[in-house]
């Protein structure tokens, strides 16, 4: 879907008008393309914590374009153990942040703020710093905070690669936690195809975000089973054929669906490595006007079916070691939305699923995480009334909607075998939407 305002804002007359009136001025985001440098300029590293060597090793391995402006600013704050030392953030960023290049990256690394010590207080303060920086950055730049448990420094590599790359274009001002292992952190032989040899199941894969997820996982080397309801069979086959995957027509809410899925995965593949619960529907009405069938349908597709599939896969031991379960929540599940009590309830339930399953899957050598998309340019959002659609696009630090590939890239990061220490996270793909936390 074309963002006509963004096109206008980039025109000669539009640029002048936007500047004069102080209107949003969305910068076209730099997204991943095979063969392009990971960063559009050098990386400036600061701080003296325990992750400096990890950062330097990752940066050495990244292809960086020659540019005078920095492509990324990374500060290791893991050793800040007193609020007085937070001045170190100012001392590092103040002289250089204005020079950050277009679509640049800011990453702050911290230690999880556990307990009641002065160190924990200082580390918790990092969240306020990064969320505010996200609202000050311009030209498509983003900021993230990554808390890394002591002893898990090497496990941060996949996350650093993702956040420093164009793959994280629409992820902004998020807090990521690394340290609860779910399996073994396995560095892939080829970072361009980290999912080689893996079997991935993607529900709701016939179009939109689901189709993009299937495409990106296949690009990264996975054999993808694209699942959707029989009514979407033609579109589903097109997606599966394009990625050389398999199409599975199945109503995931049917009582027999979990058993059918178990039989399919066991007989065809002997198990599954990655399960992406993307299937979802909306049936919007204010609660007073909502029919019970609309409530039941949304909860069934968006939440109950996921729980049933998870239980069946675990009962039959079909999720392989170092496996991944990935849910698709929504900022509606975090902030709520008028006319979406059913949808927001189901998407908040997905977050609850992540919280409940994370320790269970860690014990089994697997992980569970979720994405929470904001305004994403799809056929569904194209049908939203104009003024609501424009508000959804502009009410973020990046002043634009995301693309389905932005959600897919985040899911591919979760799925990476090197992301085994990323467990129990819910990352918003929303350009730092002003809605919610």
N, C-alpha and C positions, 0 to 999 in steps of 0.2 A: 504494500500500500504506500503510495507516495505522500510524503510530508510536504505539502505545498508551501506551508509557512517557512519551513527550513530552506526550501529552494528560493523563496522570495528574499529571505534574510541574507542570502549569499549573493544576490544580484546587486548591481551598482546602486540603484535607487533604494532598494530595500536595506542595504547595509547602512546608508546614510540615515534613513528613517528610523531604523532600529536603534542606532547609536543616539540619535537626537531625542527619542522618546523613552529611552531606557528599557526597551522591550527585550524579552529573552532572545539570545543570539546563539542558537545551538551550533556547535562545531561538528561537522561530519566526523564520525568516529573511525579510527583506524582499526580495522578488523583483520583477523588472520588470513593470510593468503600464502599458500605453499611457496617456499623459496624466498620470501621476504625476510629481512632481518627481524629478529625478535624485538629489538628496540630501535627507536629512531634517533638515538643519541647515546652518549656515554652514561654510565651509572656512577653517581657520587655516593660513596658509602661513609657513614659517620657512626659514632658511638663506640663503646669499648666493651660490649657485652660478650657473651659466650657464643654468639652466632656469627661473628665477623668472618671467621674462616669459612663457614658454610656459605655465606653470601658471596665471598670472593671466589670460591670454587665454582659456584653456579654462574656468576657473571663471566668468568673466564671462558665458560663453555657456550655462552650465548653469542650469536652473531649480532653485532651492534653497528648501525649505520654511522658513518662519519658525519658529525654535526657539532656545531659549537655549543648549542643548547643541550643541557642534560636530558637524556631520555627517561631517567629515573633517579629518585632520591631515596636511599634506604638508610634508615637509622636503627641501630641495634641498641634498644633501651632495656635489654634484659637484666642489666646489672644496676639499674636505678633503684636504690634501696631506701630512699628517703624523699619526701616531697620537695625538700630544698634542691635536690638534684634535677628536678623537672626543668630547671633553667637550661639544662643541656639541650633540650628540644629547641628552645628559642635560639640558643647560640648556634646550632647547626642549621636550622631551616631559615632563619631570618635573612641571612645574606644570599641565599641561593634559590629560594622558592620562586621568586619573581622570574628567574631565568629558565624555569622548567619548560621544556618544549611542548609543542602541540601534542595532545593525547599522551602526555607523560604519565609516569607512575610514581606515586609516593607509597612507600611501605614502611611501617613502624613495627619493630619486633619487640615483644614483651614476654614477661613470665606470668603465668596465670596468677591472678591476685587472690590467692587462698589465705585464709586466716585473718588475724587482726593486727598484723605488724605494720610498721611504718612503710615497709617495702610493699606490702599488699595495697596500702592506700595509694602509694605513688603509682603502682602499676595500673590500678583501676582508673586513675586520672588520665591515662593514655587514651581511653575511649572518648572522653570529652574533647581531647585535643584532635584526634583524627576525624571525628564527626564534624567538628567545626572547620578544619582544614578542607574537608570535602566540599563545604559550602562556599569556600573562598576561592578554590581553584577554578581556572577558566580554561578555554581552548580544549575541552574534552579530556582534561587530566583527571585522574582518580586517585584515591587514597585508601589504604587498607591497614588494619591492625591485626597482627598475627601473634597470638599467645602460644609459646612453645614450652612444654613441660621440660624441666631439666633432664638431661639424658636422652632427649629425642631430637637433638640438633640435626643429625643427618637425615631424619625423616621429614625435614622441612623442604627438601629440594623440589619435590613436585609442586608444592604450593607456591614456592618462590618463582618457579618457571612459569606457572600459570598467571600469577598476579603481575609479573613483569612483562608479560607478552600481550599481544593484541587480542588474544583469546578472552581476556577479561574486560573487554571494552565497556560493557554496561554494568559491571559489578563495581559498586562505589560505596565507600565508607562502611565496609563490613568488618565484623570481628570474627576471626577464624581461630579455632582452637585445635592445637596439634598435641597429641600425647596419649590418647586412649587407643592402644593398638588393637586392631582387629585383623590379625594375620601378620604376615611377614612383609616388611617393606622391601619390595623387589625392584631394583633399578632396571628399567627395560633396556634391552640391547639397542633398541632404536627408539629415541624419544619421539620420532615422527609417527611411529606405529606401535605404541605401547600396549595395545590390546590384541596384538597378533596371537592367534590361537585361542582367544576367548570366545565364549558363546554369550550373547546378550539378548535379552527379551525386552522389547519396548511395547507397552500397551498404548492404545490410542494413536497408532503410528501411521494412519492413512493420510494425514494432512497436518498443516500448521507446525506447531512445536514438536509433535510426535514424529513427523516425517523428518524434521531437521535433526532430532536426536538420533534417529536411525542412520541418517546420512553421516553424521559426524563420528559416531561409534564405528561405522563401517570404514570410514576414512582412516581411523586410527587402528584398523586391523581386525576388528571383531567380526565374527559371523553373526548377523543380526536376524532375530526372529521378530518380524513386524506383526503385531496382533491388533485386530480391531473387529468390530461387529460385522456380521455378514452383509448388512446393508451398505457398508463401505468397501465391499470386496474389490470392485474395479480399481478404485484409487489405491487401495492397499497393495494390490498386485503390481501396480506401477511403481510404487515406492520400493517394494521388495526386489523387483527385477532390476531397477536402476542401481541398487547397491549390491546386487548378486547375493541377496539374502533369501529368507523364506517368509512366505505369507501364511499367517494362521488366522482363520476367521472363527471368532469365538466371542460370544456374549459373556464378558467377564463377570457379570452379575448373576448368571444362571447358577442354580444350586449345584449342578454337576460340573461347572467350569473348573474349579480347582483340581478335581480328579482327572478331568480330561487333559489339563495342562501338565499335571504330574506324569501321566502316561506318555504324552508327546515328548516331554523333555527327557524322560528316562529312556524311552525307546529310540529316539533319534540322536540324542547327544550324550546320554549317560549323566546328565546334570546341566547346570547353568552357572555361569560365573557372574553375570550382571543382570539385575532385574530393575527396570525403570518403570515405576508406576506413574505413567503419564495420563492415562485415560481419565477424562473428566467432562462433566456437563454443567450447564447452568440452567436454572428454571427460576428466573428472577421475578419476585413480587414482594411487596411489603408483607410482613408477617400477618397482618390482619386480613390480607387478601389472598394469601397463599393457600392453595389446595394441599391436602395431605399427600396426594400423589406426587406433587412437585417436591415436597420435603423428602419423601421416601426415595424417590429416584436419584436425587443428588447425593444423598448420604450413601446409597447403595453403590453407585459408581465410584464416587470420589474417595470413599473411606472403607466401607465394609468389605468390598471386593478385594482391596489391598490386604486387609488383615487376613481374609480367608486364604488368599494365595500364599502369603508369608507362612501361615501356619501349616499349609499343606507341604510347601517346599522344605520346611524345617523338619516336619514329621517324617518325611520320606528321605531326608538327608540328601536333597538334590542341589542345595546351594553349596558349591564347592569351597574348599579352603581358600582363604583370601578373597572370598566372594563379596559382592556389593549389592545392597538393596538401596535404591535411590527413589525418594518420593518427590512429587511435584506439589508443593503447597502454593501459597499466594500471599501477597501483602494483605489481601482481604482477610486472611486467617490471622493476621497480626493486628491490623488496624480496624477491621470491620468495614462494612459497606452498606449503605442504604439499599434496601430491596434484595439483599443477599444473605439473609440470616441462615438459610440452608447451606449456601455455598461457603460462607465464612466459617460456619460450624464444621463443615467437612474438612476444610483446609487447615483449620486450627487442630483438628483431629490428626491430620498428617504430621504436624509438628509433635503432637503427643505420641504418635507412633514412633517417631525417631527417638524421643526421650526414653520411651519404655523399652524399645528393642536394642538400644545402643549397648548396654552392658551384656545383654543376652548374646548378641552377635559377636561382641569382642571375645567372649568366652569360647565361642565356636570358631574363632579365627576369621571373622568377617566384619563388615562395617555396614552401617546404615546412616544416611544423611539425606537432606532434602534441599531443593531450591525453592525460593519463594519469588516468582516473577512479579514484576509490577506491570506497567503498561507495555505490552508487546504488540507489535504490528502484525495482526493476523486477520483472517476473514471475520472472526468474531468481533474484534475491536473495530473493524471497518463498519460494522452495523450499528455501532454506538452513535447516538445523536451528536452532531457536530461540536457543539460547545462543550459537552462532557468529554468528548474525544480530545479536543484541544487542551482542556484542563489536565487530562491524564498525561498528555505528552509533555506539557510545560512544567508541571509541578514536580520537578526533580532538579537536582544540581546540574544535570547534563541537558535539561530543557528539551528533551526529545523522547520518543518511544524507543524501546529496544527491538531487536529482531529475534525471530525464533532461534537463530544460530547462537545468540548470546546465552540462552538457556542451555542449549545443547553443549556448548563448550564448557560450561560450568559442570554439567553432568559428566562430561568426559574426564574432567580433572578428578572428580570423585572416583570414577571408575578405574583410573590409572593404578596399576599394581604398586606403584611407589607411594600411593596415598593411603597406605594401611593405617597410619596414625591419625588420619582425619576421620573421626567417628563421632556421631551425635551432633553434627553441625547443621544449622539451617542458614543458608546464605541467600540473601535477597539479590535478585537480578533485576534491579529497578532504577539504576542511575542515581541512587540516593533519593528515592521518592520522599516527598515531604510528609507522606502519610505513614503513620506508625512510628516505630522506634528508629 
